[in-house]
Amino acid sequence: MTVVTRFAPSPTGMLHIGGARTALFNYLLAKRNGGRFLLRVEDTDKKRSTDEATQAILDGMEWLGLTPDDPPTFQSKSADRHVACAMDMVEAGKAFRCYATPEELQARRDEGETKRAAAKDDSLSDDEKASLRAEADVLLAPYRSPWRDGGTPPSPDSSYTIRLRAPDEDEMTVRDHVQGEVTLKTREIDDLILLRADGTPTYMLAVVVDDHDMGVTHVVRGDDHFRNTFRQLPIYWAMGWDVPEFAHVPMIHGSDGAKLSKRHGALSTLAYRDMGYLPEAMNSYLVRLGWSHGDQEIFTLDEAASVFDLNDINKAPGRLDLEKLGDVNAHFIREVHESRLLDLLSPEIAKLADLSDELTERLQQALPTLKERGQTLPQLAESCRFLWDSNADNLNKKARKALQEDGLKRLSDIREALDQSDSWTIEALQHVLESYCAAHTLSMGQVGPPIRAALTGGLPAPDLAPVMYWLGRDEVLARIGKHLSA
Ligand code: GLU
C-alpha cells in the first residue's frame, strides 16, 4: 500500500509555524515510506478564504522545500462530488432529509436553557429539580432529528438539510498514533449536517470525501481536530470506505507553557524567513518540536525523512524556544555551502551598504571565518560591517585611546612595513606583524590595538592578519593613512 498524506490548510490567514510543522510531519511520513505528499487548500469558507492567504501558504511551503507530489487541489472545486456523496448516503438510507427549521432548533435550545436555569430554583423539591435537569439534558443533548426515520415533509416545498444518521452503537473508538485509543459514547454525536439548507456541503463531509478521493492513508493534523474524527468516522462507514490512520499532533505552546500566541513568537512561517532564519534550520527545529529520535538534535530534511515515525510524536505539547531556534540556525549558517550563504546574505548586506564587486569579493573571502558570528542573517551581516565600514568617524573609547602617541608611531611603522611587503597573504601579513614586534621588542598587545582601531574603529572583527588580507592592501593603507594624516 502506498502511503499518501496530505496537508489541508484553510486559507483564512497566514501559514503559522504550527501549520508548517503539520505540513512537515506529513511530508516526512510520506517520504519515509516512499509515498506521496499532497496539498489540499480547504477554501470552502468563501467569506474567510483569500487568495493572499493561499499564496502565503504556497510560498511558505516552497520556502521550506515541502513540495507536494501533485499540484495543489482546491476543496471548493469538488462541491458537486460532495453533494453527490451526500445523496448516495440518502439513497442508501444512511442519511436523511431533515425538515427541522433553524427556528425550531433554536426554540429547542432555548427551552433546554430555560429548564436548566429553572432547575436551580431553591423553592423546588429535589425531585422536581432532577426532573427539570433531565428534561434540559435531553433538549440540549447532541441533536437526533425526528426525521431520521423518514416522514412526510411539512409541505412539498419545505426546505431541508441532509443529515447523517448518527451511529446506533453505544460507543465508538478512535485509534490514534499520538492520542492512543479513545472511546466516546455515541450519544455525544449528533445527526451531522452533510448538506445545508442551501444545498452546500459542510466542512466535515468535504474533508472525508476529499481524503477518500485523494487516496489518503494517513491523516496527520493538529489535535484541535481530534474530536472531529468522531464525527467524520461515521461518514466513512456510511460510504463503505476504508478509514485512514490518524495522528493528532499536540499544539505548539509558548515557552511559558501557555497556548502559542503572537507574544511568544507565533508568527507566520515567512516572517521567520524575513528575520533571517534558514529554511533548513526551521525544518530541523520544527521537526524536533514534538517529535524525537534518540537524542539527535539537528536533522536535515533527508535525515529526518529516513527515520520519521508517527509513534515517536510526543503526547505533550512542544514549547517554542526562540533561543534554541537561534542555535539551530547558527548551526545551519555554519554548515551551508558558502556560495549559498553569500546568496542568502547579500540582500541583508545590500540593506546596509553598496554591494560592489569589491565588497562581494571581500565577503567571499571572509565568510568561511565570519559565518561563525551570527545566529541570523541580519546578525551575520552586522558582523561583516568592518568589511565596508572603517568606522573612522565613530571610534569607540578603546580605539581613540589606542590611536595616541606611541600607538600612532607604531601604526606609521607598520604602514611602511605593509606597504613594502611583497606578498599579501594571511601568512605574510602575520609575518610582518611578528617581525615588527620582534625587532622592537614589543608584544602583539602593544602593536595590535592601534592597527585594529585604524582598521575597524572598534567594530567587532577577527584576527588582524585575515582582516588585512580580506580588506586588501589599498584599503588597509588608506584606512591607516586616514589616522596618520589626521
Ligand atoms: N482545514 C483544517 C485546518 O486548517 C484542517 C483539516 C484537516 O487537516 O483535516 O485546520
Boltz pocket constraint, residues with backbone or C-beta under 6 A from the ligand:
constraints:
  - pocket:
      binder: B
      contacts: [[A, 7], [A, 8], [A, 9], [A, 10], [A, 42], [A, 207], [A, 220], [A, 221], [A, 222], [A, 225]]
      max_distance: 6.0
